[in-house]
Amino acid sequence: MPVGAVVVKGGQVIATGHNLPREDHDPTAHAEIVAIRAAARALGDERLTGCELWVTLEPCAMCAGAIGHARIARLYYGAADPKGGAVEHGPRLFDQPGALHRPEVYPGIGAEEAADLLRDFFRERR
């Protein structure tokens, strides 16, 4: 799962996800969305209060919005995404005055390894 997401609560993995837009013919099926949906089903609640989300790549605007709506407590991500990211790049959604929720953000966790995984993953698809 090189391009992936994991939802953790209380040290326990609740759900995982990986990118499925092509397989599912669904442009919203990013790893974060897939994992958030699975976690919400597993916990029986649309609010993922107290959960952490670990992702390979800085979330895009759609995924950052979903993270806010889900009330994810902490976001950890590996590689920065200057082109499509929306947390520390682009619109910086959690810094906007109208943000519904602002998770604690921990960028650059295993950044080099995450960037290598992503490069290899996309090189194989070209």
Backbone atoms as SQL, in Angstrom:
CREATE TABLE atoms (id INTEGER PRIMARY KEY, chain TEXT, resi INTEGER, resn TEXT, atom TEXT, x REAL, y REAL, z REAL);
INSERT INTO atoms VALUES
  (1, 'A', 1, 'MET', 'N', 0.843, -1.187, 0.000),
  (2, 'A', 1, 'MET', 'CA', 0.000, 0.000, 0.000),
  (3, 'A', 1, 'MET', 'C', 0.886, 1.249, 0.000),
  (4, 'A', 2, 'PRO', 'N', 1.591, 1.522, -1.069),
  (5, 'A', 2, 'PRO', 'CA', 2.511, 2.654, -1.078),
  (6, 'A', 2, 'PRO', 'C', 1.825, 4.006, -0.946),
  (7, 'A', 3, 'VAL', 'N', 0.680, 4.185, -1.539),
  (8, 'A', 3, 'VAL', 'CA', -0.048, 5.435, -1.404),
  (9, 'A', 3, 'VAL', 'C', -1.217, 5.108, -0.492),
  (10, 'A', 4, 'GLY', 'N', -1.040, 5.361, 0.811),
  (11, 'A', 4, 'GLY', 'CA', -2.024, 4.853, 1.727),
  (12, 'A', 4, 'GLY', 'C', -2.339, 5.733, 2.904),
  (13, 'A', 5, 'ALA', 'N', -3.339, 5.274, 3.654),
  (14, 'A', 5, 'ALA', 'CA', -3.797, 5.975, 4.845),
  (15, 'A', 5, 'ALA', 'C', -4.196, 4.952, 5.898),
  (16, 'A', 6, 'VAL', 'N', -3.956, 5.311, 7.151),
  (17, 'A', 6, 'VAL', 'CA', -4.307, 4.448, 8.274),
  (18, 'A', 6, 'VAL', 'C', -4.964, 5.316, 9.342),
  (19, 'A', 7, 'VAL', 'N', -6.115, 4.874, 9.862),
  (20, 'A', 7, 'VAL', 'CA', -6.781, 5.552, 10.971),
  (21, 'A', 7, 'VAL', 'C', -6.500, 4.747, 12.235),
  (22, 'A', 8, 'VAL', 'N', -6.020, 5.444, 13.261),
  (23, 'A', 8, 'VAL', 'CA', -5.644, 4.816, 14.529),
  (24, 'A', 8, 'VAL', 'C', -6.409, 5.498, 15.654),
  (25, 'A', 9, 'LYS', 'N', -6.877, 4.697, 16.600),
  (26, 'A', 9, 'LYS', 'CA', -7.505, 5.248, 17.808),
  (27, 'A', 9, 'LYS', 'C', -7.017, 4.440, 18.998),
  (28, 'A', 10, 'GLY', 'N', -6.493, 5.150, 19.993),
  (29, 'A', 10, 'GLY', 'CA', -5.991, 4.477, 21.185),
  (30, 'A', 10, 'GLY', 'C', -4.898, 3.473, 20.885),
  (31, 'A', 11, 'GLY', 'N', -4.076, 3.759, 19.888),
  (32, 'A', 11, 'GLY', 'CA', -2.988, 2.862, 19.532),
  (33, 'A', 11, 'GLY', 'C', -3.402, 1.667, 18.693),
  (34, 'A', 12, 'GLN', 'N', -4.683, 1.571, 18.356),
  (35, 'A', 12, 'GLN', 'CA', -5.189, 0.442, 17.578),
  (36, 'A', 12, 'GLN', 'C', -5.588, 0.905, 16.178),
  (37, 'A', 13, 'VAL', 'N', -5.183, 0.137, 15.162),
  (38, 'A', 13, 'VAL', 'CA', -5.584, 0.449, 13.788),
  (39, 'A', 13, 'VAL', 'C', -7.069, 0.158, 13.640),
  (40, 'A', 14, 'ILE', 'N', -7.812, 1.183, 13.225),
  (41, 'A', 14, 'ILE', 'CA', -9.259, 1.063, 13.035),
  (42, 'A', 14, 'ILE', 'C', -9.581, 0.762, 11.579),
  (43, 'A', 15, 'ALA', 'N', -8.839, 1.421, 10.666),
  (44, 'A', 15, 'ALA', 'CA', -9.120, 1.247, 9.241),
  (45, 'A', 15, 'ALA', 'C', -7.899, 1.644, 8.423),
  (46, 'A', 16, 'THR', 'N', -7.831, 1.091, 7.214),
  (47, 'A', 16, 'THR', 'CA', -6.787, 1.458, 6.268),
  (48, 'A', 16, 'THR', 'C', -7.433, 1.767, 4.927),
  (49, 'A', 17, 'GLY', 'N', -6.679, 2.433, 4.079),
  (50, 'A', 17, 'GLY', 'CA', -7.172, 2.703, 2.738),
  (51, 'A', 17, 'GLY', 'C', -6.022, 2.990, 1.802),
  (52, 'A', 18, 'HIS', 'N', -6.263, 2.785, 0.534),
  (53, 'A', 18, 'HIS', 'CA', -5.300, 3.173, -0.482),
  (54, 'A', 18, 'HIS', 'C', -6.080, 3.765, -1.657),
  (55, 'A', 19, 'ASN', 'N', -5.375, 4.424, -2.542),
  (56, 'A', 19, 'ASN', 'CA', -6.033, 5.107, -3.649),
  (57, 'A', 19, 'ASN', 'C', -6.772, 4.124, -4.546),
  (58, 'A', 20, 'LEU', 'N', -8.046, 4.432, -4.810),
  (59, 'A', 20, 'LEU', 'CA', -8.886, 3.575, -5.649),
  (60, 'A', 20, 'LEU', 'C', -9.646, 4.321, -6.753),
  (61, 'A', 21, 'PRO', 'N', -9.269, 5.531, -7.121),
  (62, 'A', 21, 'PRO', 'CA', -10.064, 6.241, -8.133),
  (63, 'A', 21, 'PRO', 'C', -10.226, 5.477, -9.444),
  (64, 'A', 22, 'ARG', 'N', -9.177, 4.878, -9.941),
  (65, 'A', 22, 'ARG', 'CA', -9.278, 4.154, -11.212),
  (66, 'A', 22, 'ARG', 'C', -10.037, 2.847, -11.052),
  (67, 'A', 23, 'GLU', 'N', -9.715, 2.086, -10.010),
  (68, 'A', 23, 'GLU', 'CA', -10.381, 0.800, -9.806),
  (69, 'A', 23, 'GLU', 'C', -11.876, 0.969, -9.558),
  (70, 'A', 24, 'ASP', 'N', -12.236, 1.971, -8.762),
  (71, 'A', 24, 'ASP', 'CA', -13.641, 2.179, -8.399),
  (72, 'A', 24, 'ASP', 'C', -14.364, 3.161, -9.320),
  (73, 'A', 25, 'HIS', 'N', -13.632, 3.723, -10.287),
  (74, 'A', 25, 'HIS', 'CA', -14.213, 4.748, -11.166),
  (75, 'A', 25, 'HIS', 'C', -14.853, 5.843, -10.327),
  (76, 'A', 26, 'ASP', 'N', -14.079, 6.296, -9.324),
  (77, 'A', 26, 'ASP', 'CA', -14.568, 7.264, -8.344),
  (78, 'A', 26, 'ASP', 'C', -13.461, 8.278, -8.052),
  (79, 'A', 27, 'PRO', 'N', -13.606, 9.508, -8.537),
  (80, 'A', 27, 'PRO', 'CA', -12.551, 10.505, -8.314),
  (81, 'A', 27, 'PRO', 'C', -12.364, 10.885, -6.848),
  (82, 'A', 28, 'THR', 'N', -13.315, 10.527, -5.986),
  (83, 'A', 28, 'THR', 'CA', -13.181, 10.854, -4.563),
  (84, 'A', 28, 'THR', 'C', -12.517, 9.729, -3.762),
  (85, 'A', 29, 'ALA', 'N', -12.158, 8.639, -4.390),
  (86, 'A', 29, 'ALA', 'CA', -11.639, 7.476, -3.668),
  (87, 'A', 29, 'ALA', 'C', -10.139, 7.593, -3.383),
  (88, 'A', 30, 'HIS', 'N', -9.740, 8.719, -2.793),
  (89, 'A', 30, 'HIS', 'CA', -8.358, 8.880, -2.344),
  (90, 'A', 30, 'HIS', 'C', -8.166, 8.031, -1.091),
  (91, 'A', 31, 'ALA', 'N', -6.917, 7.715, -0.779),
  (92, 'A', 31, 'ALA', 'CA', -6.613, 6.853, 0.366),
  (93, 'A', 31, 'ALA', 'C', -7.240, 7.373, 1.656),
  (94, 'A', 32, 'GLU', 'N', -7.150, 8.691, 1.874),
  (95, 'A', 32, 'GLU', 'CA', -7.706, 9.281, 3.096),
  (96, 'A', 32, 'GLU', 'C', -9.217, 9.071, 3.187),
  (97, 'A', 33, 'ILE', 'N', -9.904, 9.305, 2.084),
  (98, 'A', 33, 'ILE', 'CA', -11.364, 9.171, 2.067),
  (99, 'A', 33, 'ILE', 'C', -11.759, 7.712, 2.306),
  (100, 'A', 34, 'VAL', 'N', -11.069, 6.800, 1.630),
  (101, 'A', 34, 'VAL', 'CA', -11.350, 5.366, 1.803),
  (102, 'A', 34, 'VAL', 'C', -11.167, 4.963, 3.265),
  (103, 'A', 35, 'ALA', 'N', -10.073, 5.398, 3.880),
  (104, 'A', 35, 'ALA', 'CA', -9.798, 5.043, 5.279),
  (105, 'A', 35, 'ALA', 'C', -10.790, 5.705, 6.237),
  (106, 'A', 36, 'ILE', 'N', -11.122, 6.966, 5.990),
  (107, 'A', 36, 'ILE', 'CA', -12.083, 7.675, 6.850),
  (108, 'A', 36, 'ILE', 'C', -13.452, 7.008, 6.777),
  (109, 'A', 37, 'ARG', 'N', -13.899, 6.653, 5.575),
  (110, 'A', 37, 'ARG', 'CA', -15.195, 5.970, 5.430),
  (111, 'A', 37, 'ARG', 'C', -15.201, 4.643, 6.184),
  (112, 'A', 38, 'ALA', 'N', -14.119, 3.874, 6.042),
  (113, 'A', 38, 'ALA', 'CA', -14.044, 2.580, 6.717),
  (114, 'A', 38, 'ALA', 'C', -14.019, 2.754, 8.236),
  (115, 'A', 39, 'ALA', 'N', -13.297, 3.750, 8.717),
  (116, 'A', 39, 'ALA', 'CA', -13.225, 3.996, 10.164),
  (117, 'A', 39, 'ALA', 'C', -14.585, 4.423, 10.714),
  (118, 'A', 40, 'ALA', 'N', -15.276, 5.284, 9.992),
  (119, 'A', 40, 'ALA', 'CA', -16.600, 5.737, 10.436),
  (120, 'A', 40, 'ALA', 'C', -17.565, 4.551, 10.530),
  (121, 'A', 41, 'ARG', 'N', -17.508, 3.662, 9.534),
  (122, 'A', 41, 'ARG', 'CA', -18.352, 2.456, 9.587),
  (123, 'A', 41, 'ARG', 'C', -17.960, 1.575, 10.770),
  (124, 'A', 42, 'ALA', 'N', -16.653, 1.381, 10.964),
  (125, 'A', 42, 'ALA', 'CA', -16.181, 0.503, 12.044),
  (126, 'A', 42, 'ALA', 'C', -16.566, 1.032, 13.415),
  (127, 'A', 43, 'LEU', 'N', -16.520, 2.356, 13.577),
  (128, 'A', 43, 'LEU', 'CA', -16.835, 2.963, 14.877),
  (129, 'A', 43, 'LEU', 'C', -18.307, 3.309, 15.025),
  (130, 'A', 44, 'GLY', 'N', -19.053, 3.260, 13.914),
  (131, 'A', 44, 'GLY', 'CA', -20.472, 3.588, 13.960),
  (132, 'A', 44, 'GLY', 'C', -20.735, 5.052, 14.242),
  (133, 'A', 45, 'ASP', 'N', -19.857, 5.923, 13.744),
  (134, 'A', 45, 'ASP', 'CA', -19.987, 7.351, 14.015),
  (135, 'A', 45, 'ASP', 'C', -19.274, 8.135, 12.918),
  (136, 'A', 46, 'GLU', 'N', -19.897, 9.208, 12.460),
  (137, 'A', 46, 'GLU', 'CA', -19.246, 10.042, 11.440),
  (138, 'A', 46, 'GLU', 'C', -18.150, 10.918, 12.022),
  (139, 'A', 47, 'ARG', 'N', -18.140, 11.082, 13.314),
  (140, 'A', 47, 'ARG', 'CA', -17.093, 11.853, 13.987),
  (141, 'A', 47, 'ARG', 'C', -16.025, 10.902, 14.495),
  (142, 'A', 48, 'LEU', 'N', -14.821, 11.109, 14.034),
  (143, 'A', 48, 'LEU', 'CA', -13.700, 10.253, 14.426),
  (144, 'A', 48, 'LEU', 'C', -12.866, 10.940, 15.509),
  (145, 'A', 49, 'THR', 'N', -13.564, 11.440, 16.500),
  (146, 'A', 49, 'THR', 'CA', -12.948, 12.143, 17.620),
  (147, 'A', 49, 'THR', 'C', -11.908, 11.244, 18.293),
  (148, 'A', 50, 'GLY', 'N', -10.741, 11.809, 18.537),
  (149, 'A', 50, 'GLY', 'CA', -9.682, 11.061, 19.191),
  (150, 'A', 50, 'GLY', 'C', -8.868, 10.177, 18.252),
  (151, 'A', 51, 'CYS', 'N', -9.206, 10.188, 16.968),
  (152, 'A', 51, 'CYS', 'CA', -8.478, 9.353, 16.002),
  (153, 'A', 51, 'CYS', 'C', -7.307, 10.115, 15.385),
  (154, 'A', 52, 'GLU', 'N', -6.338, 9.340, 14.953),
  (155, 'A', 52, 'GLU', 'CA', -5.188, 9.864, 14.222),
  (156, 'A', 52, 'GLU', 'C', -5.279, 9.340, 12.797),
  (157, 'A', 53, 'LEU', 'N', -4.836, 10.145, 11.847),
  (158, 'A', 53, 'LEU', 'CA', -4.765, 9.711, 10.461),
  (159, 'A', 53, 'LEU', 'C', -3.309, 9.805, 10.017),
  (160, 'A', 54, 'TRP', 'N', -2.782, 8.698, 9.539),
  (161, 'A', 54, 'TRP', 'CA', -1.409, 8.611, 9.042),
  (162, 'A', 54, 'TRP', 'C', -1.490, 8.416, 7.541),
  (163, 'A', 55, 'VAL', 'N', -0.854, 9.304, 6.763),
  (164, 'A', 55, 'VAL', 'CA', -0.912, 9.207, 5.310),
  (165, 'A', 55, 'VAL', 'C', 0.478, 9.382, 4.698),
  (166, 'A', 56, 'THR', 'N', 0.633, 8.833, 3.520),
  (167, 'A', 56, 'THR', 'CA', 1.902, 8.891, 2.804),
  (168, 'A', 56, 'THR', 'C', 2.200, 10.291, 2.295),
  (169, 'A', 57, 'LEU', 'N', 1.168, 10.966, 1.770),
  (170, 'A', 57, 'LEU', 'CA', 1.331, 12.239, 1.072),
  (171, 'A', 57, 'LEU', 'C', 0.450, 13.312, 1.702),
  (172, 'A', 58, 'GLU', 'N', 0.921, 14.537, 1.716),
  (173, 'A', 58, 'GLU', 'CA', 0.128, 15.673, 2.207),
  (174, 'A', 58, 'GLU', 'C', -1.253, 15.663, 1.555),
  (175, 'A', 59, 'PRO', 'N', -2.321, 15.719, 2.331),
  (176, 'A', 59, 'PRO', 'CA', -3.667, 15.655, 1.779),
  (177, 'A', 59, 'PRO', 'C', -4.014, 16.833, 0.856),
  (178, 'A', 60, 'CYS', 'N', -4.831, 16.519, -0.152),
  (179, 'A', 60, 'CYS', 'CA', -5.354, 17.529, -1.069),
  (180, 'A', 60, 'CYS', 'C', -6.494, 18.277, -0.375),
  (181, 'A', 61, 'ALA', 'N', -7.070, 19.245, -1.060),
  (182, 'A', 61, 'ALA', 'CA', -8.156, 20.044, -0.480),
  (183, 'A', 61, 'ALA', 'C', -9.371, 19.186, -0.121),
  (184, 'A', 62, 'MET', 'N', -9.737, 18.242, -0.997),
  (185, 'A', 62, 'MET', 'CA', -10.890, 17.379, -0.721),
  (186, 'A', 62, 'MET', 'C', -10.651, 16.558, 0.543),
  (187, 'A', 63, 'CYS', 'N', -9.470, 15.960, 0.643),
  (188, 'A', 63, 'CYS', 'CA', -9.171, 15.108, 1.798),
  (189, 'A', 63, 'CYS', 'C', -9.021, 15.930, 3.079),
  (190, 'A', 64, 'ALA', 'N', -8.414, 17.102, 2.981),
  (191, 'A', 64, 'ALA', 'CA', -8.300, 17.976, 4.155),
  (192, 'A', 64, 'ALA', 'C', -9.692, 18.368, 4.646),
  (193, 'A', 65, 'GLY', 'N', -10.601, 18.653, 3.720),
  (194, 'A', 65, 'GLY', 'CA', -11.978, 18.966, 4.109),
  (195, 'A', 65, 'GLY', 'C', -12.628, 17.800, 4.833),
  (196, 'A', 66, 'ALA', 'N', -12.430, 16.586, 4.321),
  (197, 'A', 66, 'ALA', 'CA', -12.997, 15.395, 4.964),
  (198, 'A', 66, 'ALA', 'C', -12.395, 15.173, 6.351),
  (199, 'A', 67, 'ILE', 'N', -11.098, 15.440, 6.483),
  (200, 'A', 67, 'ILE', 'CA', -10.428, 15.311, 7.786),
  (201, 'A', 67, 'ILE', 'C', -11.066, 16.261, 8.791),
  (202, 'A', 68, 'GLY', 'N', -11.335, 17.483, 8.364),
  (203, 'A', 68, 'GLY', 'CA', -11.998, 18.452, 9.229),
  (204, 'A', 68, 'GLY', 'C', -13.400, 18.019, 9.606),
  (205, 'A', 69, 'HIS', 'N', -14.179, 17.580, 8.618),
  (206, 'A', 69, 'HIS', 'CA', -15.555, 17.136, 8.891),
  (207, 'A', 69, 'HIS', 'C', -15.583, 15.932, 9.824),
  (208, 'A', 70, 'ALA', 'N', -14.592, 15.050, 9.689),
  (209, 'A', 70, 'ALA', 'CA', -14.537, 13.852, 10.531),
  (210, 'A', 70, 'ALA', 'C', -14.010, 14.144, 11.931),
  (211, 'A', 71, 'ARG', 'N', -13.483, 15.344, 12.124),
  (212, 'A', 71, 'ARG', 'CA', -12.912, 15.763, 13.411),
  (213, 'A', 71, 'ARG', 'C', -11.731, 14.898, 13.834),
  (214, 'A', 72, 'ILE', 'N', -10.906, 14.532, 12.867),
  (215, 'A', 72, 'ILE', 'CA', -9.672, 13.792, 13.157),
  (216, 'A', 72, 'ILE', 'C', -8.820, 14.643, 14.101),
  (217, 'A', 73, 'ALA', 'N', -8.317, 14.048, 15.151),
  (218, 'A', 73, 'ALA', 'CA', -7.554, 14.801, 16.161),
  (219, 'A', 73, 'ALA', 'C', -6.150, 15.157, 15.689),
  (220, 'A', 74, 'ARG', 'N', -5.466, 14.184, 15.064),
  (221, 'A', 74, 'ARG', 'CA', -4.083, 14.399, 14.648),
  (222, 'A', 74, 'ARG', 'C', -3.863, 13.835, 13.249),
  (223, 'A', 75, 'LEU', 'N', -3.150, 14.611, 12.441),
  (224, 'A', 75, 'LEU', 'CA', -2.801, 14.207, 11.081),
  (225, 'A', 75, 'LEU', 'C', -1.284, 14.094, 10.986),
  (226, 'A', 76, 'TYR', 'N', -0.806, 12.935, 10.561),
  (227, 'A', 76, 'TYR', 'CA', 0.615, 12.705, 10.326),
  (228, 'A', 76, 'TYR', 'C', 0.773, 12.392, 8.844),
  (229, 'A', 77, 'TYR', 'N', 1.685, 13.082, 8.169),
  (230, 'A', 77, 'TYR', 'CA', 1.928, 12.718, 6.780),
  (231, 'A', 77, 'TYR', 'C', 3.406, 12.745, 6.465),
  (232, 'A', 78, 'GLY', 'N', 3.775, 11.946, 5.457),
  (233, 'A', 78, 'GLY', 'CA', 5.167, 11.813, 5.060),
  (234, 'A', 78, 'GLY', 'C', 5.616, 12.901, 4.113),
  (235, 'A', 79, 'ALA', 'N', 5.381, 12.703, 2.843),
  (236, 'A', 79, 'ALA', 'CA', 5.887, 13.606, 1.813),
  (237, 'A', 79, 'ALA', 'C', 4.997, 14.838, 1.654),
  (238, 'A', 80, 'ALA', 'N', 5.642, 15.978, 1.493),
  (239, 'A', 80, 'ALA', 'CA', 4.924, 17.214, 1.183),
  (240, 'A', 80, 'ALA', 'C', 4.468, 17.159, -0.269),
  (241, 'A', 81, 'ASP', 'N', 3.410, 17.895, -0.590),
  (242, 'A', 81, 'ASP', 'CA', 2.907, 17.957, -1.963),
  (243, 'A', 81, 'ASP', 'C', 2.721, 19.417, -2.359),
  (244, 'A', 82, 'PRO', 'N', 3.795, 20.069, -2.804),
  (245, 'A', 82, 'PRO', 'CA', 3.706, 21.490, -3.168),
  (246, 'A', 82, 'PRO', 'C', 2.697, 21.775, -4.276),
  (247, 'A', 83, 'LYS', 'N', 2.445, 20.804, -5.142),
  (248, 'A', 83, 'LYS', 'CA', 1.516, 21.009, -6.257),
  (249, 'A', 83, 'LYS', 'C', 0.048, 20.805, -5.863),
  (250, 'A', 84, 'GLY', 'N', -0.245, 19.735, -5.147),
  (251, 'A', 84, 'GLY', 'CA', -1.639, 19.403, -4.847),
  (252, 'A', 84, 'GLY', 'C', -2.013, 19.406, -3.381),
  (253, 'A', 85, 'GLY', 'N', -1.047, 19.622, -2.500),
  (254, 'A', 85, 'GLY', 'CA', -1.332, 19.604, -1.067),
  (255, 'A', 85, 'GLY', 'C', -2.147, 20.806, -0.640),
  (256, 'A', 86, 'ALA', 'N', -2.880, 20.646, 0.443),
  (257, 'A', 86, 'ALA', 'CA', -3.740, 21.730, 0.928),
  (258, 'A', 86, 'ALA', 'C', -3.611, 21.947, 2.426),
  (259, 'A', 87, 'VAL', 'N', -2.577, 21.361, 3.038),
  (260, 'A', 87, 'VAL', 'CA', -2.363, 21.512, 4.473),
  (261, 'A', 87, 'VAL', 'C', -1.273, 22.550, 4.720),
  (262, 'A', 88, 'GLU', 'N', -0.098, 22.316, 4.182),
  (263, 'A', 88, 'GLU', 'CA', 0.996, 23.286, 4.307),
  (264, 'A', 88, 'GLU', 'C', 1.282, 23.996, 2.991),
  (265, 'A', 89, 'HIS', 'N', 0.629, 23.572, 1.938),
  (266, 'A', 89, 'HIS', 'CA', 0.783, 24.174, 0.620),
  (267, 'A', 89, 'HIS', 'C', -0.602, 24.591, 0.115),
  (268, 'A', 90, 'GLY', 'N', -0.619, 25.294, -1.008),
  (269, 'A', 90, 'GLY', 'CA', -1.896, 25.680, -1.609),
  (270, 'A', 90, 'GLY', 'C', -2.779, 26.441, -0.651),
  (271, 'A', 91, 'PRO', 'N', -4.025, 26.019, -0.513),
  (272, 'A', 91, 'PRO', 'CA', -4.989, 26.793, 0.298),
  (273, 'A', 91, 'PRO', 'C', -4.793, 26.722, 1.809),
  (274, 'A', 92, 'ARG', 'N', -3.963, 25.809, 2.291),
  (275, 'A', 92, 'ARG', 'CA', -3.747, 25.676, 3.746),
  (276, 'A', 92, 'ARG', 'C', -5.082, 25.704, 4.498),
  (277, 'A', 93, 'LEU', 'N', -5.899, 24.734, 4.198),
  (278, 'A', 93, 'LEU', 'CA', -7.288, 24.738, 4.673),
  (279, 'A', 93, 'LEU', 'C', -7.454, 24.863, 6.178),
  (280, 'A', 94, 'PHE', 'N', -6.591, 24.254, 6.939),
  (281, 'A', 94, 'PHE', 'CA', -6.762, 24.297, 8.393),
  (282, 'A', 94, 'PHE', 'C', -6.402, 25.658, 8.983),
  (283, 'A', 95, 'ASP', 'N', -5.744, 26.501, 8.190),
  (284, 'A', 95, 'ASP', 'CA', -5.398, 27.852, 8.644),
  (285, 'A', 95, 'ASP', 'C', -6.471, 28.879, 8.297),
  (286, 'A', 96, 'GLN', 'N', -7.499, 28.471, 7.572),
  (287, 'A', 96, 'GLN', 'CA', -8.553, 29.403, 7.156),
  (288, 'A', 96, 'GLN', 'C', -9.481, 29.727, 8.327),
  (289, 'A', 97, 'PRO', 'N', -9.938, 30.960, 8.418),
  (290, 'A', 97, 'PRO', 'CA', -10.823, 31.342, 9.525),
  (291, 'A', 97, 'PRO', 'C', -12.096, 30.501, 9.616),
  (292, 'A', 98, 'GLY', 'N', -12.586, 30.024, 8.497),
  (293, 'A', 98, 'GLY', 'CA', -13.821, 29.242, 8.498),
  (294, 'A', 98, 'GLY', 'C', -13.629, 27.750, 8.662),
  (295, 'A', 99, 'ALA', 'N', -12.418, 27.313, 8.984),
  (296, 'A', 99, 'ALA', 'CA', -12.165, 25.878, 9.142),
  (297, 'A', 99, 'ALA', 'C', -13.051, 25.311, 10.247),
  (298, 'A', 100, 'LEU', 'N', -13.725, 24.217, 9.939),
  (299, 'A', 100, 'LEU', 'CA', -14.613, 23.574, 10.918),
  (300, 'A', 100, 'LEU', 'C', -13.843, 22.998, 12.095),
  (301, 'A', 101, 'HIS', 'N', -12.668, 22.495, 11.804),
  (302, 'A', 101, 'HIS', 'CA', -11.868, 21.800, 12.809),
  (303, 'A', 101, 'HIS', 'C', -10.407, 21.889, 12.380),
  (304, 'A', 102, 'ARG', 'N', -9.531, 22.014, 13.317),
  (305, 'A', 102, 'ARG', 'CA', -8.094, 22.080, 13.040),
  (306, 'A', 102, 'ARG', 'C', -7.380, 20.954, 13.772),
  (307, 'A', 103, 'PRO', 'N', -7.026, 19.895, 13.049),
  (308, 'A', 103, 'PRO', 'CA', -6.288, 18.824, 13.725),
  (309, 'A', 103, 'PRO', 'C', -4.861, 19.269, 14.020),
  (310, 'A', 104, 'GLU', 'N', -4.233, 18.601, 14.943),
  (311, 'A', 104, 'GLU', 'CA', -2.794, 18.790, 15.128),
  (312, 'A', 104, 'GLU', 'C', -2.151, 18.174, 13.885),
  (313, 'A', 105, 'VAL', 'N', -1.200, 18.872, 13.292),
  (314, 'A', 105, 'VAL', 'CA', -0.572, 18.389, 12.060),
  (315, 'A', 105, 'VAL', 'C', 0.909, 18.134, 12.301),
  (316, 'A', 106, 'TYR', 'N', 1.357, 16.951, 11.906),
  (317, 'A', 106, 'TYR', 'CA', 2.748, 16.547, 12.034),
  (318, 'A', 106, 'TYR', 'C', 3.264, 16.157, 10.644),
  (319, 'A', 107, 'PRO', 'N', 3.859, 17.114, 9.934),
  (320, 'A', 107, 'PRO', 'CA', 4.337, 16.826, 8.578),
  (321, 'A', 107, 'PRO', 'C', 5.726, 16.193, 8.579),
  (322, 'A', 108, 'GLY', 'N', 6.057, 15.574, 7.465),
  (323, 'A', 108, 'GLY', 'CA', 7.421, 15.092, 7.246),
  (324, 'A', 108, 'GLY', 'C', 7.793, 13.827, 7.990),
  (325, 'A', 109, 'ILE', 'N', 6.818, 13.066, 8.472),
  (326, 'A', 109, 'ILE', 'CA', 7.112, 11.807, 9.165),
  (327, 'A', 109, 'ILE', 'C', 7.587, 10.801, 8.117),
  (328, 'A', 110, 'GLY', 'N', 8.856, 10.440, 8.156),
  (329, 'A', 110, 'GLY', 'CA', 9.408, 9.528, 7.153),
  (330, 'A', 110, 'GLY', 'C', 9.331, 10.109, 5.754),
  (331, 'A', 111, 'ALA', 'N', 9.556, 11.419, 5.638),
  (332, 'A', 111, 'ALA', 'CA', 9.369, 12.126, 4.368),
  (333, 'A', 111, 'ALA', 'C', 10.184, 11.522, 3.224),
  (334, 'A', 112, 'GLU', 'N', 11.432, 11.230, 3.474),
  (335, 'A', 112, 'GLU', 'CA', 12.294, 10.679, 2.417),
  (336, 'A', 112, 'GLU', 'C', 11.772, 9.325, 1.942),
  (337, 'A', 113, 'GLU', 'N', 11.431, 8.458, 2.877),
  (338, 'A', 113, 'GLU', 'CA', 10.918, 7.138, 2.523),
  (339, 'A', 113, 'GLU', 'C', 9.585, 7.244, 1.794),
  (340, 'A', 114, 'ALA', 'N', 8.718, 8.134, 2.262),
  (341, 'A', 114, 'ALA', 'CA', 7.420, 8.325, 1.622),
  (342, 'A', 114, 'ALA', 'C', 7.592, 8.839, 0.197),
  (343, 'A', 115, 'ALA', 'N', 8.484, 9.795, 0.007),
  (344, 'A', 115, 'ALA', 'CA', 8.731, 10.332, -1.336),
  (345, 'A', 115, 'ALA', 'C', 9.265, 9.239, -2.254),
  (346, 'A', 116, 'ASP', 'N', 10.167, 8.400, -1.750),
  (347, 'A', 116, 'ASP', 'CA', 10.695, 7.295, -2.548),
  (348, 'A', 116, 'ASP', 'C', 9.592, 6.307, -2.931),
  (349, 'A', 117, 'LEU', 'N', 8.748, 5.961, -1.977),
  (350, 'A', 117, 'LEU', 'CA', 7.626, 5.057, -2.254),
  (351, 'A', 117, 'LEU', 'C', 6.721, 5.624, -3.347),
  (352, 'A', 118, 'LEU', 'N', 6.403, 6.899, -3.221),
  (353, 'A', 118, 'LEU', 'CA', 5.523, 7.531, -4.200),
  (354, 'A', 118, 'LEU', 'C', 6.158, 7.584, -5.587),
  (355, 'A', 119, 'ARG', 'N', 7.437, 7.934, -5.652),
  (356, 'A', 119, 'ARG', 'CA', 8.141, 7.966, -6.946),
  (357, 'A', 119, 'ARG', 'C', 8.128, 6.583, -7.598),
  (358, 'A', 120, 'ASP', 'N', 8.450, 5.555, -6.821),
  (359, 'A', 120, 'ASP', 'CA', 8.465, 4.189, -7.349),
  (360, 'A', 120, 'ASP', 'C', 7.069, 3.761, -7.793),
  (361, 'A', 121, 'PHE', 'N', 6.072, 4.070, -6.993),
  (362, 'A', 121, 'PHE', 'CA', 4.693, 3.707, -7.296),
  (363, 'A', 121, 'PHE', 'C', 4.259, 4.299, -8.625),
  (364, 'A', 122, 'PHE', 'N', 4.506, 5.598, -8.813),
  (365, 'A', 122, 'PHE', 'CA', 4.061, 6.250, -10.043),
  (366, 'A', 122, 'PHE', 'C', 4.950, 5.920, -11.233),
  (367, 'A', 123, 'ARG', 'N', 6.211, 5.641, -11.001),
  (368, 'A', 123, 'ARG', 'CA', 7.113, 5.221, -12.093),
  (369, 'A', 123, 'ARG', 'C', 6.602, 3.917, -12.700),
  (370, 'A', 124, 'GLU', 'N', 6.123, 3.004, -11.871),
  (371, 'A', 124, 'GLU', 'CA', 5.598, 1.708, -12.347),
  (372, 'A', 124, 'GLU', 'C', 4.350, 1.878, -13.198),
  (373, 'A', 125, 'ARG', 'N', 3.609, 2.957, -12.988),
  (374, 'A', 125, 'ARG', 'CA', 2.357, 3.159, -13.711),
  (375, 'A', 125, 'ARG', 'C', 2.526, 3.942, -15.004),
  (376, 'A', 126, 'ARG', 'N', 3.716, 4.456, -15.248),
  (377, 'A', 126, 'ARG', 'CA', 3.950, 5.243, -16.465),
  (378, 'A', 126, 'ARG', 'C', 4.485, 4.401, -17.573);
